[in-house]
Amino acid sequence: MTTQTIPRADIRRALLWGGLLAILWVAVAIIRSGTTFHLAPFLVAAAPPVLFTMDDGFTADLRSVTVVGAISAALALGTALFVSAVGAMEGPAFEPFPTSTAEALVFAAVGAAVGIGFGWLWSR
């Protein structure tokens, strides 16, 4: 039985894009604290697994896609909590959510699930 290695450069590149989106979200949220950026947590969580599986010349396995999705979910959840803690998430939330922080946490989880699901479908 051979061991399977995960290409670190591909993971780093995908997570770098997620990190850049998180930094952009923090910067814009601090500048415009009265605005809720509803799709930001979704994009931060969904982009890395999607970009990871769409990399040219690479076939992603399900475990690698799941690892990238879990890391990006943690990144999105941490960024949402940070933006909320610094008081830069003062805008309104969609109707079923009590606060914009709760909305961001749910959107981050949904984004990670969508990104992982897309990655699983794409990598088959």
The first five atom37 places (N, CA, C, CB, O) and aatype in JSON, in Angstrom:
{
  "aatype": [12, 16, 16, 5, 16, 9, 14, 1, 0, 3, 9, 1, 1, 0, 10, 10, 17, 7, 7, 10, 10, 0, 9, 10, 17, 19, 0, 19, 0, 9, 9, 1, 15, 7, 16, 16, 13, 8, 10, 0, 14, 13, 10, 19, 0, 0, 0, 14, 14, 19, 10, 13, 16, 12, 3, 3, 7, 13, 16, 0, 3, 10, 1, 15, 19, 16, 19, 19, 7, 0, 9, 15, 0, 0, 10, 0, 10, 7, 16, 0, 10, 13, 19, 15, 0, 19, 7, 0, 12, 6, 7, 14, 0, 13, 6, 14, 13, 14, 16, 15, 16, 0, 6, 0, 10, 19, 13, 0, 0, 19, 7, 0, 0, 19, 7, 9, 7, 13, 7, 17, 10, 17, 15, 1],
  "atom_mask": [
    [1, 1, 1, 1, 1],
    [1, 1, 1, 1, 1],
    [1, 1, 1, 1, 1],
    [1, 1, 1, 1, 1],
    [1, 1, 1, 1, 1],
    [1, 1, 1, 1, 1],
    [1, 1, 1, 1, 1],
    [1, 1, 1, 1, 1],
    [1, 1, 1, 1, 1],
    [1, 1, 1, 1, 1],
    [1, 1, 1, 1, 1],
    [1, 1, 1, 1, 1],
    [1, 1, 1, 1, 1],
    [1, 1, 1, 1, 1],
    [1, 1, 1, 1, 1],
    [1, 1, 1, 1, 1],
    [1, 1, 1, 1, 1],
    [1, 1, 1, 0, 1],
    [1, 1, 1, 0, 1],
    [1, 1, 1, 1, 1],
    [1, 1, 1, 1, 1],
    [1, 1, 1, 1, 1],
    [1, 1, 1, 1, 1],
    [1, 1, 1, 1, 1],
    [1, 1, 1, 1, 1],
    [1, 1, 1, 1, 1],
    [1, 1, 1, 1, 1],
    [1, 1, 1, 1, 1],
    [1, 1, 1, 1, 1],
    [1, 1, 1, 1, 1],
    [1, 1, 1, 1, 1],
    [1, 1, 1, 1, 1],
    [1, 1, 1, 1, 1],
    [1, 1, 1, 0, 1],
    [1, 1, 1, 1, 1],
    [1, 1, 1, 1, 1],
    [1, 1, 1, 1, 1],
    [1, 1, 1, 1, 1],
    [1, 1, 1, 1, 1],
    [1, 1, 1, 1, 1],
    [1, 1, 1, 1, 1],
    [1, 1, 1, 1, 1],
    [1, 1, 1, 1, 1],
    [1, 1, 1, 1, 1],
    [1, 1, 1, 1, 1],
    [1, 1, 1, 1, 1],
    [1, 1, 1, 1, 1],
    [1, 1, 1, 1, 1],
    [1, 1, 1, 1, 1],
    [1, 1, 1, 1, 1],
    [1, 1, 1, 1, 1],
    [1, 1, 1, 1, 1],
    [1, 1, 1, 1, 1],
    [1, 1, 1, 1, 1],
    [1, 1, 1, 1, 1],
    [1, 1, 1, 1, 1],
    [1, 1, 1, 0, 1],
    [1, 1, 1, 1, 1],
    [1, 1, 1, 1, 1],
    [1, 1, 1, 1, 1],
    [1, 1, 1, 1, 1],
    [1, 1, 1, 1, 1],
    [1, 1, 1, 1, 1],
    [1, 1, 1, 1, 1],
    [1, 1, 1, 1, 1],
    [1, 1, 1, 1, 1],
    [1, 1, 1, 1, 1],
    [1, 1, 1, 1, 1],
    [1, 1, 1, 0, 1],
    [1, 1, 1, 1, 1],
    [1, 1, 1, 1, 1],
    [1, 1, 1, 1, 1],
    [1, 1, 1, 1, 1],
    [1, 1, 1, 1, 1],
    [1, 1, 1, 1, 1],
    [1, 1, 1, 1, 1],
    [1, 1, 1, 1, 1],
    [1, 1, 1, 0, 1],
    [1, 1, 1, 1, 1],
    [1, 1, 1, 1, 1],
    [1, 1, 1, 1, 1],
    [1, 1, 1, 1, 1],
    [1, 1, 1, 1, 1],
    [1, 1, 1, 1, 1],
    [1, 1, 1, 1, 1],
    [1, 1, 1, 1, 1],
    [1, 1, 1, 0, 1],
    [1, 1, 1, 1, 1],
    [1, 1, 1, 1, 1],
    [1, 1, 1, 1, 1],
    [1, 1, 1, 0, 1],
    [1, 1, 1, 1, 1],
    [1, 1, 1, 1, 1],
    [1, 1, 1, 1, 1],
    [1, 1, 1, 1, 1],
    [1, 1, 1, 1, 1],
    [1, 1, 1, 1, 1],
    [1, 1, 1, 1, 1],
    [1, 1, 1, 1, 1],
    [1, 1, 1, 1, 1],
    [1, 1, 1, 1, 1],
    [1, 1, 1, 1, 1],
    [1, 1, 1, 1, 1],
    [1, 1, 1, 1, 1],
    [1, 1, 1, 1, 1],
    [1, 1, 1, 1, 1],
    [1, 1, 1, 1, 1],
    [1, 1, 1, 1, 1],
    [1, 1, 1, 1, 1],
    [1, 1, 1, 1, 1],
    [1, 1, 1, 0, 1],
    [1, 1, 1, 1, 1],
    [1, 1, 1, 1, 1],
    [1, 1, 1, 1, 1],
    [1, 1, 1, 0, 1],
    [1, 1, 1, 1, 1],
    [1, 1, 1, 0, 1],
    [1, 1, 1, 1, 1],
    [1, 1, 1, 0, 1],
    [1, 1, 1, 1, 1],
    [1, 1, 1, 1, 1],
    [1, 1, 1, 1, 1],
    [1, 1, 1, 1, 1],
    [1, 1, 1, 1, 1]
  ],
  "atom_positions": [
    [[0.84, -1.17, 0.0], [0.0, 0.0, 0.0], [0.89, 1.24, 0.0], [-0.96, -0.01, 1.21], [1.81, 1.35, 0.81]],
    [[0.63, 2.15, -0.88], [1.43, 3.37, -0.96], [0.72, 4.49, -0.22], [1.69, 3.76, -2.43], [-0.5, 4.52, -0.13]],
    [[1.51, 5.41, 0.29], [0.93, 6.55, 0.97], [0.63, 7.63, -0.04], [1.88, 7.08, 2.07], [1.31, 7.77, -1.06]],
    [[-0.39, 8.36, 0.24], [-0.82, 9.42, -0.66], [-0.35, 10.76, -0.1], [-2.35, 9.41, -0.85], [-0.53, 11.05, 1.08]],
    [[0.24, 11.56, -0.95], [0.71, 12.86, -0.5], [-0.2, 13.95, -1.06], [2.18, 13.1, -0.93], [-0.72, 13.82, -2.17]],
    [[-0.37, 14.98, -0.29], [-1.17, 16.14, -0.72], [-0.21, 17.19, -1.25], [-2.05, 16.71, 0.47], [0.74, 17.57, -0.55]],
    [[-0.42, 17.66, -2.46], [0.47, 18.69, -3.0], [0.29, 20.01, -2.24], [0.21, 18.9, -4.5], [-0.73, 20.69, -2.39]],
    [[1.26, 20.34, -1.45], [1.17, 21.52, -0.59], [1.06, 22.83, -1.36], [2.35, 21.57, 0.32], [0.4, 23.76, -0.91]],
    [[1.7, 22.92, -2.51], [1.64, 24.16, -3.27], [0.22, 24.47, -3.71], [2.56, 24.09, -4.49], [-0.2, 25.63, -3.68]],
    [[-0.54, 23.44, -4.1], [-1.91, 23.66, -4.52], [-2.79, 24.08, -3.34], [-2.47, 22.4, -5.18], [-3.64, 24.95, -3.48]],
    [[-2.58, 23.45, -2.2], [-3.35, 23.82, -1.02], [-3.01, 25.25, -0.59], [-3.08, 22.84, 0.14], [-3.9, 26.03, -0.27]],
    [[-1.74, 25.56, -0.59], [-1.33, 26.92, -0.18], [-1.9, 27.98, -1.11], [0.2, 27.03, -0.16], [-2.35, 29.03, -0.65]],
    [[-1.9, 27.7, -2.41], [-2.41, 28.68, -3.37], [-3.91, 28.9, -3.15], [-2.15, 28.21, -4.83], [-4.38, 30.04, -3.16]],
    [[-4.66, 27.83, -2.96], [-6.11, 27.95, -2.73], [-6.4, 28.69, -1.43], [-6.77, 26.58, -2.7], [-7.26, 29.57, -1.39]],
    [[-5.67, 28.33, -0.37], [-5.89, 29.0, 0.91], [-5.39, 30.44, 0.91], [-5.22, 28.23, 2.03], [-5.9, 31.28, 1.66]],
    [[-4.4, 30.74, 0.09], [-3.94, 32.12, -0.04], [-5.05, 33.0, -0.57], [-2.71, 32.2, -0.97], [-5.25, 34.11, -0.09]],
    [[-5.79, 32.51, -1.58], [-6.9, 33.28, -2.11], [-7.99, 33.47, -1.05], [-7.49, 32.58, -3.35], [-8.58, 34.54, -0.96]],
    [[-8.25, 32.44, -0.26], [-9.21, 32.59, 0.83], [-8.74, 33.6, 1.86], [0.0, 0.0, 0.0], [-9.54, 34.4, 2.35]],
    [[-7.45, 33.57, 2.18], [-6.9, 34.55, 3.11], [-6.96, 35.97, 2.58], [0.0, 0.0, 0.0], [-7.25, 36.91, 3.33]],
    [[-6.7, 36.13, 1.29], [-6.8, 37.47, 0.69], [-8.23, 37.98, 0.71], [-6.27, 37.44, -0.74], [-8.47, 39.16, 0.95]],
    [[-9.18, 37.09, 0.45], [-10.59, 37.5, 0.54], [-10.96, 37.87, 1.97], [-11.51, 36.37, 0.04], [-11.72, 38.81, 2.19]],
    [[-10.43, 37.14, 2.95], [-10.7, 37.46, 4.35], [-10.11, 38.82, 4.73], [-10.13, 36.37, 5.27], [-10.76, 39.61, 5.42]],
    [[-8.9, 39.09, 4.27], [-8.28, 40.4, 4.55], [-9.06, 41.52, 3.9], [-6.82, 40.42, 4.06], [-9.25, 42.58, 4.5]],
    [[-9.52, 41.29, 2.67], [-10.34, 42.29, 1.99], [-11.64, 42.53, 2.74], [-10.64, 41.85, 0.54], [-12.08, 43.67, 2.88]],
    [[-12.25, 41.46, 3.22], [-13.49, 41.6, 3.99], [-13.26, 42.42, 5.26], [-14.05, 40.22, 4.36], [-14.05, 43.3, 5.57]],
    [[-12.19, 42.13, 5.99], [-11.89, 42.88, 7.21], [-11.65, 44.35, 6.9], [-10.65, 42.28, 7.92], [-12.18, 45.23, 7.59]],
    [[-10.87, 44.63, 5.87], [-10.56, 46.02, 5.53], [-11.81, 46.79, 5.13], [-9.54, 46.07, 4.39], [-12.02, 47.91, 5.61]],
    [[-12.63, 46.22, 4.29], [-13.84, 46.91, 3.84], [-14.83, 47.03, 4.99], [-14.48, 46.18, 2.65], [-15.52, 48.05, 5.1]],
    [[-14.93, 46.02, 5.83], [-15.86, 46.07, 6.96], [-15.45, 47.15, 7.96], [-15.94, 44.7, 7.66], [-16.31, 47.81, 8.55]],
    [[-14.15, 47.33, 8.16], [-13.7, 48.38, 9.08], [-13.98, 49.76, 8.49], [-12.2, 48.22, 9.38], [-14.37, 50.68, 9.21]],
    [[-13.78, 49.9, 7.2], [-14.05, 51.19, 6.55], [-15.54, 51.51, 6.55], [-13.52, 51.18, 5.1], [-15.93, 52.65, 6.8]],
    [[-16.37, 50.5, 6.28], [-17.82, 50.69, 6.21], [-18.51, 49.83, 7.26], [-18.36, 50.35, 4.79], [-19.16, 48.84, 6.93]],
    [[-18.37, 50.19, 8.52], [-18.87, 49.34, 9.62], [-20.4, 49.29, 9.68], [-18.33, 49.84, 10.94], [-20.95, 48.39, 10.3]],
    [[-21.07, 50.21, 9.08], [-22.54, 50.21, 9.09], [-23.14, 49.36, 7.98], [0.0, 0.0, 0.0], [-24.37, 49.28, 7.86]],
    [[-22.31, 48.72, 7.2], [-22.78, 47.89, 6.09], [-22.49, 46.43, 6.4], [-22.1, 48.3, 4.76], [-21.42, 46.08, 6.89]],
    [[-23.47, 45.58, 6.11], [-23.26, 44.14, 6.27], [-22.89, 43.57, 4.91], [-24.52, 43.44, 6.86], [-23.64, 43.74, 3.95]],
    [[-21.78, 42.91, 4.83], [-21.35, 42.27, 3.59], [-21.8, 40.82, 3.65], [-19.79, 42.38, 3.39], [-21.07, 39.94, 4.1]],
    [[-23.02, 40.59, 3.18], [-23.69, 39.31, 3.37], [-22.94, 38.15, 2.72], [-25.09, 39.39, 2.81], [-22.9, 37.06, 3.3]],
    [[-22.36, 38.34, 1.55], [-21.73, 37.24, 0.84], [-20.26, 37.03, 1.2], [-21.84, 37.47, -0.63], [-19.66, 36.04, 0.77]],
    [[-19.67, 37.92, 1.95], [-18.25, 37.79, 2.28], [-17.92, 36.49, 3.0], [-17.82, 38.96, 3.13], [-16.98, 35.81, 2.58]],
    [[-18.64, 36.1, 4.05], [-18.29, 34.83, 4.71], [-18.5, 33.63, 3.8], [-19.1, 34.66, 5.99], [-17.76, 32.65, 3.88]],
    [[-19.51, 33.69, 2.95], [-19.76, 32.61, 2.0], [-18.58, 32.47, 1.03], [-21.06, 32.85, 1.22], [-18.11, 31.36, 0.78]],
    [[-18.11, 33.58, 0.5], [-17.0, 33.55, -0.47], [-15.7, 33.11, 0.18], [-16.82, 34.92, -1.1], [-14.95, 32.33, -0.42]],
    [[-15.42, 33.59, 1.37], [-14.18, 33.2, 2.06], [-14.17, 31.69, 2.32], [-14.03, 33.97, 3.39], [-13.11, 31.06, 2.23]],
    [[-15.32, 31.12, 2.64], [-15.38, 29.69, 2.93], [-15.47, 28.83, 1.67], [-16.57, 29.4, 3.8], [-14.92, 27.72, 1.65]],
    [[-16.13, 29.31, 0.63], [-16.36, 28.48, -0.57], [-15.23, 28.56, -1.59], [-17.65, 28.89, -1.22], [-14.99, 27.6, -2.31]],
    [[-14.55, 29.69, -1.67], [-13.56, 29.87, -2.73], [-12.38, 28.89, -2.66], [-13.02, 31.28, -2.66], [-12.05, 28.31, -3.7]],
    [[-11.74, 28.66, -1.52], [-10.58, 27.76, -1.53], [-10.84, 26.34, -2.02], [-10.02, 27.69, -0.17], [-10.06, 25.85, -2.83]],
    [[-11.9, 25.65, -1.57], [-12.09, 24.3, -2.11], [-12.44, 24.29, -3.59], [-13.18, 23.59, -1.34], [-12.06, 23.37, -4.32]],
    [[-13.15, 25.31, -4.04], [-13.48, 25.39, -5.47], [-12.22, 25.64, -6.28], [-14.52, 26.51, -5.74], [-11.98, 24.97, -7.29]],
    [[-11.41, 26.6, -5.86], [-10.17, 26.89, -6.58], [-9.21, 25.72, -6.52], [-9.5, 28.14, -6.02], [-8.48, 25.46, -7.48]],
    [[-9.19, 25.01, -5.42], [-8.31, 23.86, -5.26], [-8.64, 22.77, -6.28], [-8.42, 23.3, -3.85], [-7.74, 22.17, -6.86]],
    [[-9.92, 22.52, -6.5], [-10.3, 21.45, -7.43], [-10.22, 21.89, -8.88], [-11.7, 20.98, -7.13], [-10.12, 21.04, -9.77]],
    [[-10.26, 23.18, -9.14], [-10.23, 23.66, -10.52], [-8.82, 23.95, -11.02], [-11.07, 24.91, -10.65], [-8.65, 24.45, -12.13]],
    [[-7.81, 23.64, -10.21], [-6.43, 23.87, -10.6], [-6.08, 22.98, -11.79], [-5.47, 23.6, -9.41], [-6.39, 21.79, -11.78]],
    [[-5.44, 23.55, -12.81], [-5.1, 22.81, -14.02], [-4.07, 21.72, -13.74], [-4.57, 23.77, -15.09], [-3.13, 21.92, -12.97]],
    [[-4.26, 20.59, -14.36], [-3.29, 19.51, -14.27], [-3.26, 18.79, -12.94], [0.0, 0.0, 0.0], [-2.29, 18.09, -12.65]],
    [[-4.3, 18.94, -12.12], [-4.29, 18.3, -10.81], [-5.65, 17.65, -10.58], [-3.97, 19.33, -9.69], [-6.69, 18.26, -10.82]],
    [[-5.64, 16.45, -10.11], [-6.86, 15.75, -9.74], [-6.91, 15.68, -8.21], [-6.92, 14.32, -10.37], [-6.08, 15.04, -7.58]],
    [[-7.89, 16.34, -7.65], [-8.02, 16.39, -6.2], [-8.75, 15.15, -5.7], [-8.76, 17.67, -5.75], [-9.7, 14.68, -6.33]],
    [[-8.3, 14.63, -4.58], [-9.03, 13.53, -3.95], [-10.0, 14.12, -2.93], [-8.06, 12.51, -3.29], [-9.86, 15.27, -2.52]],
    [[-10.97, 13.33, -2.52], [-12.02, 13.82, -1.64], [-11.49, 14.27, -0.28], [-13.07, 12.75, -1.44], [-11.98, 15.24, 0.3]],
    [[-10.47, 13.57, 0.22], [-9.91, 13.93, 1.52], [-9.25, 15.31, 1.45], [-8.88, 12.88, 1.97], [-9.43, 16.12, 2.36]],
    [[-8.5, 15.58, 0.39], [-7.84, 16.88, 0.25], [-8.85, 18.01, 0.12], [-6.9, 16.87, -0.95], [-8.67, 19.08, 0.71]],
    [[-9.9, 17.78, -0.64], [-10.94, 18.8, -0.79], [-11.6, 19.08, 0.56], [-12.0, 18.35, -1.83], [-11.89, 20.23, 0.89]],
    [[-11.84, 18.03, 1.33], [-12.46, 18.2, 2.64], [-11.54, 18.96, 3.59], [-12.81, 16.83, 3.24], [-12.01, 19.8, 4.36]],
    [[-10.24, 18.67, 3.55], [-9.29, 19.38, 4.41], [-9.25, 20.86, 4.05], [-7.87, 18.76, 4.27], [-9.29, 21.72, 4.94]],
    [[-9.17, 21.17, 2.77], [-9.16, 22.58, 2.34], [-10.46, 23.26, 2.74], [-8.94, 22.69, 0.81], [-10.45, 24.41, 3.19]],
    [[-11.59, 22.57, 2.59], [-12.88, 23.14, 2.98], [-12.97, 23.39, 4.47], [0.0, 0.0, 0.0], [-13.53, 24.4, 4.9]],
    [[-12.45, 22.48, 5.27], [-12.48, 22.66, 6.72], [-11.6, 23.84, 7.15], [-12.02, 21.38, 7.43], [-11.97, 24.62, 8.03]],
    [[-10.44, 23.96, 6.53], [-9.56, 25.08, 6.86], [-10.2, 26.39, 6.45], [-8.18, 24.92, 6.18], [-10.14, 27.38, 7.19]],
    [[-10.82, 26.42, 5.27], [-11.45, 27.66, 4.81], [-12.67, 28.0, 5.66], [-11.85, 27.54, 3.34], [-12.97, 29.17, 5.87]],
    [[-13.39, 26.98, 6.16], [-14.51, 27.25, 7.06], [-14.01, 27.87, 8.36], [-15.29, 25.95, 7.36], [-14.61, 28.82, 8.86]],
    [[-12.92, 27.35, 8.89], [-12.35, 27.92, 10.11], [-11.88, 29.36, 9.86], [-11.17, 27.06, 10.61], [-12.04, 30.23, 10.72]],
    [[-11.3, 29.59, 8.7], [-10.86, 30.95, 8.35], [-12.05, 31.9, 8.27], [-10.11, 30.94, 7.01], [-11.99, 33.01, 8.8]],
    [[-13.13, 31.47, 7.63], [-14.31, 32.33, 7.5], [-14.98, 32.57, 8.85], [-15.31, 31.7, 6.53], [-15.4, 33.69, 9.15]],
    [[-15.08, 31.53, 9.67], [-15.69, 31.69, 10.99], [-14.85, 32.6, 11.88], [-15.88, 30.33, 11.67], [-15.38, 33.45, 12.59]],
    [[-13.53, 32.41, 11.85], [-12.64, 33.27, 12.63], [-12.68, 34.72, 12.17], [0.0, 0.0, 0.0], [-12.66, 35.64, 12.99]],
    [[-12.74, 34.91, 10.87], [-12.82, 36.27, 10.34], [-14.14, 36.92, 10.73], [-12.67, 36.27, 8.81], [-14.16, 38.1, 11.09]],
    [[-15.23, 36.18, 10.67], [-16.54, 36.72, 11.07], [-16.53, 37.12, 12.55], [-17.65, 35.7, 10.81], [-17.05, 38.18, 12.91]],
    [[-15.95, 36.28, 13.39], [-15.88, 36.62, 14.81], [-14.98, 37.82, 15.06], [-15.38, 35.42, 15.62], [-15.26, 38.65, 15.93]],
    [[-13.89, 37.92, 14.3], [-12.99, 39.07, 14.45], [-13.69, 40.36, 14.02], [-11.72, 38.86, 13.63], [-13.62, 41.37, 14.72]],
    [[-14.34, 40.33, 12.87], [-15.03, 41.52, 12.38], [-16.12, 41.95, 13.36], [-15.65, 41.26, 10.98], [-16.32, 43.14, 13.59]],
    [[-16.81, 40.98, 13.94], [-17.83, 41.29, 14.94], [-17.21, 41.85, 16.21], [-18.65, 40.05, 15.26], [-17.74, 42.78, 16.81]],
    [[-16.07, 41.28, 16.63], [-15.43, 41.72, 17.87], [-14.91, 43.15, 17.79], [-14.3, 40.79, 18.23], [-14.92, 43.87, 18.79]],
    [[-14.45, 43.56, 16.62], [-13.93, 44.93, 16.49], [-15.06, 45.92, 16.21], [-12.88, 44.99, 15.38], [-14.8, 47.12, 16.03]],
    [[-16.28, 45.45, 16.16], [-17.43, 46.33, 15.97], [-17.63, 46.79, 14.55], [0.0, 0.0, 0.0], [-18.19, 47.86, 14.31]],
    [[-17.17, 46.01, 13.59], [-17.29, 46.39, 12.19], [-18.41, 45.65, 11.48], [-15.98, 46.15, 11.47], [-18.45, 45.61, 10.25]],
    [[-19.32, 45.06, 12.25], [-20.44, 44.34, 11.66], [-21.73, 44.89, 12.25], [-20.32, 42.81, 11.89], [-22.5, 44.17, 12.89]],
    [[-21.96, 46.17, 12.02], [-23.09, 46.85, 12.63], [-24.29, 46.98, 11.71], [-22.67, 48.21, 13.08], [-25.3, 47.57, 12.1]],
    [[-24.2, 46.45, 10.5], [-25.28, 46.58, 9.54], [-26.43, 45.64, 9.83], [0.0, 0.0, 0.0], [-26.37, 44.82, 10.75]],
    [[-27.49, 45.75, 9.03], [-28.65, 44.88, 9.23], [-28.39, 43.46, 8.78], [-29.85, 45.44, 8.5], [-27.5, 43.2, 7.97]],
    [[-29.19, 42.55, 9.3], [-29.1, 41.14, 8.92], [-30.36, 40.76, 8.14], [-28.93, 40.22, 10.17], [-31.38, 41.45, 8.23]],
    [[-30.28, 39.68, 7.39], [-31.47, 39.17, 6.72], [-32.5, 38.75, 7.76], [-31.12, 37.98, 5.79], [-32.14, 38.49, 8.91]],
    [[-33.76, 38.68, 7.38], [-34.88, 38.49, 8.29], [-34.78, 37.3, 9.25], [-36.09, 38.35, 7.51], [-35.05, 37.51, 10.44]],
    [[-34.44, 36.09, 8.86], [-34.5, 35.02, 9.87], [-33.39, 35.07, 10.91], [-34.45, 33.69, 9.17], [-33.46, 34.36, 11.91]],
    [[-32.37, 35.89, 10.7], [-31.23, 35.93, 11.61], [-31.38, 37.06, 12.62], [-29.92, 36.08, 10.82], [-31.76, 38.17, 12.25]],
    [[-31.09, 36.79, 13.9], [-31.24, 37.83, 14.91], [-30.17, 38.93, 14.81], [-31.18, 37.2, 16.28], [-30.47, 40.1, 15.07]],
    [[-28.95, 38.56, 14.44], [-27.87, 39.54, 14.32], [-27.07, 39.27, 13.05], [-26.94, 39.5, 15.57], [-27.17, 38.19, 12.46]],
    [[-26.29, 40.25, 12.66], [-25.44, 40.06, 11.48], [-24.31, 39.06, 11.76], [-24.85, 41.42, 11.02], [-23.8, 38.43, 10.84]],
    [[-23.92, 38.93, 13.01], [-22.9, 37.94, 13.36], [-23.43, 36.52, 13.17], [-22.43, 38.14, 14.8], [-22.74, 35.66, 12.63]],
    [[-24.64, 36.27, 13.62], [-25.25, 34.95, 13.42], [-25.4, 34.65, 11.94], [-26.62, 34.87, 14.12], [-25.15, 33.53, 11.49]],
    [[-25.79, 35.64, 11.18], [-25.91, 35.48, 9.73], [-24.57, 35.12, 9.1], [-26.46, 36.76, 9.09], [-24.5, 34.22, 8.27]],
    [[-23.52, 35.81, 9.51], [-22.2, 35.56, 8.94], [-21.71, 34.15, 9.29], [-21.19, 36.59, 9.46], [-21.1, 33.48, 8.45]],
    [[-21.98, 33.69, 10.5], [-21.56, 32.34, 10.89], [-22.31, 31.27, 10.08], [-21.81, 32.13, 12.4], [-21.71, 30.28, 9.67]],
    [[-23.59, 31.47, 9.86], [-24.36, 30.52, 9.06], [-23.89, 30.54, 7.62], [-25.87, 30.82, 9.15], [-23.73, 29.49, 7.0]],
    [[-23.68, 31.75, 7.06], [-23.23, 31.85, 5.67], [-21.84, 31.24, 5.49], [-23.22, 33.32, 5.22], [-21.55, 30.68, 4.43]],
    [[-20.99, 31.33, 6.5], [-19.66, 30.71, 6.41], [-19.79, 29.19, 6.37], [-18.78, 31.14, 7.6], [-19.11, 28.52, 5.59]],
    [[-20.65, 28.64, 7.21], [-20.86, 27.19, 7.22], [-21.47, 26.71, 5.9], [-21.76, 26.79, 8.4], [-21.07, 25.68, 5.36]],
    [[-22.45, 27.45, 5.39], [-23.07, 27.09, 4.12], [-22.06, 27.21, 2.99], [-24.3, 27.98, 3.84], [-22.03, 26.36, 2.09]],
    [[-21.24, 28.24, 3.01], [-20.22, 28.4, 1.97], [-19.22, 27.27, 1.97], [0.0, 0.0, 0.0], [-18.84, 26.79, 0.9]],
    [[-18.81, 26.83, 3.14], [-17.88, 25.69, 3.21], [-18.54, 24.42, 2.68], [-17.41, 25.47, 4.66], [-17.9, 23.65, 1.96]],
    [[-19.8, 24.2, 3.02], [-20.51, 23.02, 2.54], [-20.66, 23.05, 1.02], [-21.88, 22.91, 3.2], [-20.48, 22.03, 0.36]],
    [[-21.0, 24.21, 0.48], [-21.14, 24.34, -0.98], [-19.79, 24.15, -1.66], [-21.74, 25.72, -1.34], [-19.7, 23.46, -2.68]],
    [[-18.73, 24.75, -1.12], [-17.4, 24.6, -1.71], [-16.92, 23.16, -1.69], [0.0, 0.0, 0.0], [-16.36, 22.67, -2.67]],
    [[-17.13, 22.48, -0.57], [-16.73, 21.07, -0.47], [-17.57, 20.22, -1.42], [-16.87, 20.56, 0.99], [-17.04, 19.34, -2.1]],
    [[-18.87, 20.48, -1.48], [-19.74, 19.73, -2.37], [-19.35, 19.92, -3.82], [0.0, 0.0, 0.0], [-19.33, 18.95, -4.59]],
    [[-19.04, 21.15, -4.21], [-18.58, 21.4, -5.57], [-17.27, 20.68, -5.83], [-18.42, 22.89, -5.83], [-17.07, 20.1, -6.89]],
    [[-16.37, 20.73, -4.85], [-15.09, 20.05, -5.0], [-15.23, 18.55, -5.15], [0.0, 0.0, 0.0], [-14.52, 17.94, -5.94]],
    [[-16.15, 17.97, -4.4], [-16.38, 16.52, -4.52], [-16.93, 16.17, -5.89], [-17.35, 16.03, -3.43], [-16.51, 15.2, -6.51]],
    [[-17.87, 16.98, -6.38], [-18.44, 16.71, -7.7], [-17.41, 16.91, -8.81], [-19.66, 17.6, -7.94], [-17.35, 16.14, -9.76]],
    [[-16.61, 17.95, -8.66], [-15.63, 18.28, -9.7], [-14.5, 17.27, -9.75], [-15.06, 19.68, -9.47], [-13.96, 16.99, -10.83]],
    [[-14.13, 16.72, -8.61], [-12.97, 15.83, -8.56], [-13.29, 14.39, -8.97], [-12.39, 15.84, -7.16], [-12.39, 13.56, -9.02]],
    [[-14.51, 14.08, -9.25], [-14.88, 12.71, -9.64], [-14.56, 12.45, -11.07], [-16.35, 12.44, -9.41], [-14.81, 11.35, -11.57]]
  ]
}
